[in-house]
Amino acid sequence: MKLSQISFDTIELKESIVKATVPLMLETKEADSLANDIFEIYKQKINTTATRLNPRRREANADTYPIACKDTLPTLFHVVYNVDKTRISIETQNREEAEKVYRIFREQRIIKPDIEYIRKYVKGNLDEIIAALLWQVGAIKVSLGDLKPLFKVDERKNRSPIYIDVKCLPNYPSIDDFIVSEAALLASNIDFDIICGIEAGSISFATSLSKKFNLPMFFARRKRRYAEASLLDGIKEHEIYKRKVLLVDDTIVKGWTKERVIDEIRLKDGIIENCLVIFDRQQDGSKALEQKGTKLCSLTNREAALSKSISKEITFLTDREYEEVLSYFKDPKEWHRRRDFSYYELLPKQRN
């Protein structure tokens, strides 16, 4: 059995020990196979001095698999058997290693969306409640660049330790419905005739929102597929003429894609004065749209997502990840320099 076949019910990090619960019993052969898989991952991604997986040590209701390492005590992989579930723990040599194990295990956790839990434990405003829900369902992702690549979040080659991916929301209907309903409440103060989503992340969101208002919807492509093609799909040119369009997207970084869509809609004599997004990264996207005469509205933003009102039990972030994300948002250009990456500015004439 491989780690990728395991879904953890709970997971916690305590100093140099990571504990997780699997909601099923493992057979001995499955535990042996899992131990071998853990050893390979540990050696490849966490501690290259790991030399071998020593034979299993059997106890009354547990198995221990020592991982031998050069010049240090072994790392211990424990499998503890209960009647209806298995508890797994790894004792590493230091907290840094444990955090890496924790982050690997975190990707395998069972996601249990719970709006009532968020309402009870997040003592904040609506922005923070929605951000907490995005954390809870894994729509906000974080990488330090060691276990998996950093994210690319704009049209150049700039990197980021944080990425917002709301395409998973339809997989959690109760959360999706809550967010769409709140978006509809926000949009009810806006005068519009038709909704425009942007491929691909916001098409589902824009479709759900159009049904709330019983209004038509089309979508814009991020790039022209060929010179004579339109950026706009699902609508005829004359159907945009003099109509008020609400532009809808999942996130906004700098606003470059949205600027192109706004220009294309206005080229068809459409009226576009408002843009609604789920998540504003607060990286000057609102300023860019303001210069185009378009107001930005957002359900939540990076300030809310990083609020102390949202606990680690919801974000599953380590302290190092939290500080890394804060450092990035404080000065993305300096963050790139410290990591020895080039930072690319996109000039206005390059955006079209």
matplotlib code that plots the C-alpha trace (Angstrom):
import matplotlib.pyplot as plt

x = [0.0, 1.3, 0.9, -1.1, -3.7, -4.2, -6.6, -6.0, -9.0, -6.9, -3.4, -1.4, 2.2, 3.8, 7.4, 9.3, 6.3, 3.6, 0.5, -2.3, -5.4, -6.5, -10.2, -9.6, -7.6, -4.4, -3.3, 0.3, 1.3, -0.3, 1.6, 4.9, 4.2, 3.2, 6.4, 8.5, 6.7, 7.2, 10.9, 11.3, 9.5, 11.5, 14.8, 14.0, 12.3, 13.2, 16.5, 19.0, 21.2, 18.5, 20.1, 17.6, 14.3, 15.1, 12.9, 9.6, 9.5, 6.2, 4.4, 1.0, -1.0, 1.7, 4.5, 7.5, 9.7, 13.1, 14.6, 18.4, 20.2, 23.9, 25.4, 22.0, 19.5, 16.9, 13.6, 10.7, 7.6, 4.8, 1.6, -0.8, -3.9, -7.3, -10.5, -11.8, -8.9, -5.1, -3.0, 0.3, 3.1, 6.6, 9.3, 11.9, 15.2, 14.1, 11.1, 12.2, 11.9, 8.6, 7.2, 8.0, 6.4, 3.4, 3.1, 3.3, 0.6, -1.5, -2.0, -3.6, -6.1, -9.8, -11.5, -14.6, -16.2, -18.1, -19.7, -20.9, -17.4, -16.2, -19.0, -18.2, -14.5, -13.7, -14.5, -14.3, -16.2, -17.7, -14.4, -12.6, -15.4, -15.2, -11.4, -11.6, -13.9, -11.5, -8.7, -10.9, -11.6, -8.0, -8.8, -5.8, -2.6, 0.9, 4.3, 7.8, 9.3, 11.1, 8.5, 6.7, 7.3, 6.3, 3.2, 3.1, 0.4, 0.7, 1.4, 5.1, 7.3, 6.9, 6.5, 4.5, 4.3, 0.5, -2.2, -5.9, -7.8, -11.5, -12.2, -12.7, -15.7, -18.4, -16.9, -18.3, -21.8, -22.7, -19.6, -20.1, -23.8, -22.8, -20.2, -22.4, -25.2, -23.0, -21.7, -25.3, -26.0, -23.0, -24.0, -27.6, -26.3, -24.9, -26.9, -26.2, -27.9, -25.5, -22.6, -19.2, -16.9, -13.3, -11.9, -11.4, -11.5, -14.6, -16.9, -18.7, -18.9, -20.3, -22.8, -24.1, -24.4, -26.3, -28.8, -29.3, -30.3, -31.9, -29.7, -27.7, -24.0, -21.1, -17.4, -14.1, -11.0, -7.7, -6.0, -7.1, -6.7, -6.0, -5.9, -9.5, -11.1, -13.0, -12.0, -15.7, -17.5, -21.2, -22.7, -23.2, -21.6, -24.9, -26.1, -23.5, -24.4, -25.3, -25.8, -24.4, -21.9, -20.8, -17.3, -16.8, -13.6, -12.2, -9.2, -7.3, -3.6, -2.6, -5.8, -4.1, -6.4, -9.5, -8.2, -8.1, -11.6, -12.9, -11.4, -12.9, -16.4, -16.2, -15.0, -18.4, -20.1, -20.9, -21.0, -18.7, -18.4, -18.1, -16.0, -16.7, -14.1, -14.1, -10.5, -8.5, -4.8, -4.5, -1.6, -2.8, -5.5, -8.2, -6.1, -5.6, -9.3, -10.1, -7.9, -10.1, -13.2, -14.3, -14.9, -13.7, -15.8, -14.5, -15.9, -12.6, -8.9, -5.4, -5.6, -8.6, -7.0, -3.9, -5.9, -5.1, -8.8, -8.3, -6.5, -4.0, -6.6, -8.3, -5.4, -3.1, -0.2, 3.1, 4.7, 7.4, 4.8, 2.8, 6.0, 7.0, 3.6, 3.7, 7.2, 6.1, 3.2, 5.2, 7.6, 7.2, 10.2, 12.5, 11.1, 12.1, 15.6, 16.2, 15.3, 17.5, 14.6, 14.2, 11.2, 9.3, 7.4, 4.7, 4.4, 1.0, 1.8, 2.6, -0.8, -2.7]
y = [0.0, 3.4, 6.7, 8.0, 5.4, 6.5, 9.2, 10.5, 11.3, 13.4, 14.7, 16.7, 17.9, 18.0, 19.0, 16.1, 13.7, 13.6, 11.7, 10.7, 8.5, 6.2, 5.3, 1.7, -1.4, -2.2, -5.8, -6.7, -6.8, -3.4, -2.0, -3.4, -1.9, 1.4, 1.5, 0.9, 3.7, 6.0, 5.1, 6.0, 9.3, 10.1, 9.3, 11.3, 14.4, 14.7, 13.1, 11.9, 10.3, 7.6, 4.3, 1.5, 0.4, -2.0, -5.1, -4.6, -4.7, -6.3, -5.3, -6.2, -3.9, -2.0, -2.4, -0.1, 0.3, 2.0, 4.0, 3.9, 7.2, 8.0, 9.6, 10.0, 7.9, 6.1, 7.8, 5.6, 4.8, 3.4, 1.7, 1.3, -0.9, -0.2, -2.1, 0.1, 2.4, 2.6, 5.3, 6.2, 8.3, 9.2, 10.2, 12.3, 13.7, 17.3, 19.6, 20.6, 17.0, 16.5, 19.6, 18.1, 14.8, 16.8, 18.7, 15.5, 13.9, 17.0, 16.4, 13.0, 14.3, 13.7, 17.0, 17.5, 20.8, 22.1, 25.6, 25.3, 24.6, 27.7, 29.9, 28.7, 29.0, 31.9, 35.1, 37.4, 39.1, 37.5, 37.9, 35.8, 33.2, 32.7, 32.6, 30.0, 27.9, 28.1, 26.9, 24.1, 22.6, 23.0, 25.8, 27.8, 26.0, 26.7, 25.5, 26.3, 25.0, 22.0, 19.3, 20.5, 23.5, 27.0, 28.4, 30.6, 33.2, 35.7, 35.8, 36.2, 33.8, 35.2, 32.6, 32.6, 30.4, 30.7, 29.8, 30.1, 27.4, 27.5, 24.9, 22.4, 24.2, 22.2, 19.1, 20.5, 21.5, 23.0, 25.3, 26.1, 27.1, 29.3, 31.1, 31.6, 32.8, 35.4, 36.5, 36.9, 39.0, 41.2, 41.4, 42.4, 45.9, 46.0, 47.0, 44.5, 42.6, 39.7, 37.9, 37.2, 34.5, 33.9, 30.5, 28.2, 28.8, 31.0, 29.4, 27.2, 30.2, 32.5, 29.8, 29.3, 33.1, 33.5, 31.0, 32.8, 35.9, 34.1, 36.1, 35.0, 34.3, 33.9, 33.5, 35.1, 33.2, 34.2, 34.4, 34.5, 31.1, 32.7, 36.3, 36.5, 34.8, 36.7, 36.5, 36.0, 32.7, 31.7, 35.0, 36.9, 40.3, 42.1, 40.6, 42.6, 45.9, 48.5, 45.8, 46.1, 43.3, 42.0, 40.5, 37.5, 35.6, 33.4, 35.5, 38.7, 39.3, 42.2, 42.3, 42.0, 39.3, 41.3, 44.4, 42.6, 41.3, 44.7, 46.2, 43.4, 43.9, 47.7, 47.1, 45.4, 48.4, 46.6, 48.5, 47.1, 49.0, 46.2, 43.1, 40.5, 38.0, 35.4, 36.2, 39.4, 38.8, 42.5, 43.0, 46.1, 44.4, 46.8, 49.8, 48.5, 48.0, 51.4, 52.9, 51.2, 52.6, 49.3, 48.8, 45.6, 43.7, 40.7, 38.1, 37.7, 38.6, 37.8, 39.9, 37.9, 34.6, 35.4, 36.8, 35.4, 34.8, 31.7, 29.0, 26.4, 23.7, 25.2, 26.4, 23.4, 25.8, 25.5, 28.6, 28.6, 28.5, 31.4, 33.6, 32.7, 33.8, 37.0, 37.7, 37.2, 39.6, 42.2, 42.6, 40.1, 41.5, 41.2, 37.7, 36.7, 38.2, 36.3, 33.1, 33.9, 34.2, 36.8, 39.2, 40.2, 43.5, 43.6, 46.9, 48.2, 47.8, 44.1, 43.3, 43.1]
z = [0.0, -1.0, 1.0, -2.0, -1.3, 2.3, 3.5, 7.0, 9.2, 11.6, 11.6, 14.1, 14.6, 18.0, 18.1, 16.3, 16.2, 13.5, 14.3, 11.9, 12.1, 9.2, 9.5, 8.6, 9.7, 7.9, 7.3, 8.1, 4.4, 3.9, 6.8, 5.5, 2.1, 3.6, 5.7, 2.5, 0.8, 3.7, 3.7, 0.0, 0.4, 3.6, 1.9, -1.3, 0.1, 3.8, 4.8, 2.1, 4.7, 5.3, 4.4, 5.0, 6.5, 9.4, 10.1, 11.8, 15.6, 16.8, 20.0, 21.4, 19.2, 17.3, 14.7, 14.7, 11.6, 12.3, 9.5, 9.8, 9.1, 8.9, 12.1, 13.8, 15.8, 13.6, 12.6, 13.9, 11.9, 14.2, 13.2, 16.1, 15.6, 17.1, 16.5, 13.7, 12.8, 12.6, 14.2, 12.4, 13.9, 12.8, 15.3, 13.6, 14.8, 14.7, 14.2, 10.7, 9.5, 11.3, 9.6, 6.2, 7.1, 8.4, 5.1, 3.1, 5.2, 5.0, 1.3, 2.2, 4.8, 4.5, 3.9, 6.0, 5.2, 8.2, 8.1, 11.7, 13.0, 11.1, 12.5, 16.0, 16.1, 13.7, 15.6, 12.7, 9.9, 6.7, 4.8, 7.4, 7.5, 3.7, 3.9, 6.6, 4.4, 1.5, 3.9, 5.2, 1.7, 0.5, -2.0, -0.5, -1.2, 0.2, -1.0, 0.2, -3.0, -1.3, -1.4, -4.5, -6.9, -6.1, -7.8, -10.9, -10.5, -13.3, -17.0, -16.6, -14.7, -11.3, -8.5, -5.3, -2.1, -2.1, -4.6, -4.6, -6.6, -6.2, -8.9, -6.1, -4.6, -6.6, -4.9, -1.6, -2.5, 0.9, 0.9, -2.8, -2.2, 0.8, -1.2, -4.2, -2.0, -0.4, -3.8, -4.9, -1.9, -2.7, -6.4, -5.5, -5.0, -8.6, -11.7, -14.5, -17.3, -18.0, -16.4, -17.9, -16.4, -17.3, -18.3, -16.6, -12.8, -12.7, -15.3, -12.6, -10.2, -12.9, -14.0, -10.5, -10.0, -13.2, -12.0, -8.8, -10.8, -13.7, -16.0, -19.1, -18.8, -21.2, -20.7, -21.9, -22.9, -21.4, -24.7, -28.4, -29.9, -33.3, -34.7, -36.0, -33.0, -30.3, -26.6, -25.9, -26.1, -25.7, -26.9, -30.2, -30.7, -31.0, -27.7, -25.8, -27.3, -24.7, -22.0, -18.5, -17.9, -14.5, -14.9, -12.5, -11.7, -9.0, -8.0, -9.0, -8.8, -11.0, -13.1, -16.5, -17.9, -16.7, -18.4, -21.7, -21.2, -20.2, -23.4, -25.5, -24.0, -24.5, -28.1, -28.6, -27.0, -23.8, -20.5, -17.8, -14.6, -12.0, -11.4, -8.7, -7.5, -4.7, -3.6, -3.9, -3.4, -2.8, -5.2, -6.9, -9.0, -7.7, -8.7, -12.2, -12.6, -11.2, -13.9, -16.4, -14.8, -13.2, -9.5, -7.8, -5.3, -3.5, -1.0, 0.8, 0.5, 1.6, 4.7, 5.9, 4.9, 7.0, 10.0, 13.4, 13.8, 11.7, 13.7, 12.6, 13.1, 10.1, 7.9, 8.7, 8.2, 9.9, 11.4, 8.7, 5.9, 7.5, 7.8, 4.2, 2.9, 4.9, 3.6, 0.0, 0.3, 2.1, -0.9, -3.8, -5.7, -2.6, -1.9, -5.5, -5.0, -1.8, -3.5, -6.5, -8.9, -11.6, -11.1, -14.2, -14.5, -17.1, -18.8, -19.9, -23.7, -23.0, -21.6, -24.9]

ax = plt.figure().add_subplot(projection="3d")
ax.plot(x, y, z, "-o")
ax.set_aspect("equal")
plt.show()
